[in-house]
Amino acid sequence: MALSSSCLPLCNKSSLIIVVFLFFNQTTEVSGCYTSIFSFGDSLADTGNFAYYDPHSRCKHFPYGITFFNQSTGRCSNGRLIIDFIAQALGLPFLPSYLGHNKQDFKQGVNFAVIGATALDSASLLKRGIRVETNYSLEVQLGWFKQLLPSLCSTPSS
């Protein structure tokens, strides 16, 4: 039996409430289990990498970040991102952006996500007739992570 279309919005809201409740209900058990977060992605997770790439980015100016941080953050968001809520629930600090923080200690995590990032690199997309403005693909972000690993791990096995 199919659900009526009027039921779908209610079902989705109920599912979301259940997921949120379960996630935040588990935080007391999870808090302290994790020591770091490494985030990859696009604008939904970018905490300032694109703003470093493009110094004229609107994300570096009012009103971005005003709702929670009371200042511009370099995010395409007025407040916190999902990765911020996850970090808070795990008892970890908000993730700094990777670009522009060369000397920073990233032992508790870092954010590699960049606005406009793609799963495929720009060369692969160009072969398909798709042009992208930047090449901050997942492959590029994973490359940054590989470069960072030696500063996080004292030996190759760790």
C-alpha positions, -999 to +999 in steps of 0.1 A: +000+000+000+015+034-010+016+063+013-004+093+004+015+124-007+001+144+022+017+120+046+052+122+032+062+156+047+050+144+081+069+111+078+101+129+068+098+153+098+091+124+121+121+105+108+143+136+112+132+141+148+139+105+156+174+106+140+183+139+158+170+125+191+190+093+187+221+112+177+220+136+207+209+109+231+240+090+223+264+119+229+271+110+265+284+076+254+303+089+224+318+120+239+355+113+246+357+083+223+370+104+194+400+127+195+398+142+160+376+148+129+388+152+094+361+166+071+360+164+033+333+179+011+318+209-006+300+241+006+279+221+030+310+215+051+335+243+041+346+262+072+367+288+052+388+271+026+371+289-004+375+322+014+412+316+014+412+307-023+392+337-032+400+367-010+371+387-026+346+359-016+313+373-002+316+346+025+343+368+042+318+396+048+286+404+065+261+386+070+280+353+068+286+339+103+267+366+121+240+343+136+263+322+158+299+335+155+290+372+156+316+379+129+323+368+093+336+333+091+344+325+055+315+300+054+286+301+031+264+300+061+250+324+086+258+301+115+270+266+122+274+238+098+265+201+103+302+194+110+301+220+138+272+202+155+290+168+151+322+183+166+302+198+195+283+165+202+317+147+203+332+173+226+357+185+200+365+220+189+351+235+156+373+225+127+396+250+113+399+253+075+430+236+060+440+264+036+456+294+052+466+276+085+500+262+076+514+265+111+483+254+130+481+222+151+456+200+134+458+171+160+421+175+168+411+177+132+408+199+102+384+207+074+394+201+038+360+208+023+358+236-003+328+253-019+322+239-054+342+207-048+334+177-069+338+140-066+357+138-099+387+160-108+384+188-133+402+169-161+377+140-158+348+165-159+362+184-189+364+151-209+326+150-203+322+186-215+317+199-179+338+230-169+344+238-132+358+270-119+382+253-094+397+219-089+391+212-053+379+177-060+378+149-035+412+137-050+427+171-042+413+171-007+427+136+000+461+147-014+461+175+013+453+149+039+481+127+028+505+157+030+493+164+065+496+128+078+533+129+086+528+158+110+500+139+128+516+105+130+551+099+145+556+066+126+541+052+093+523+025+113+506+050+136 
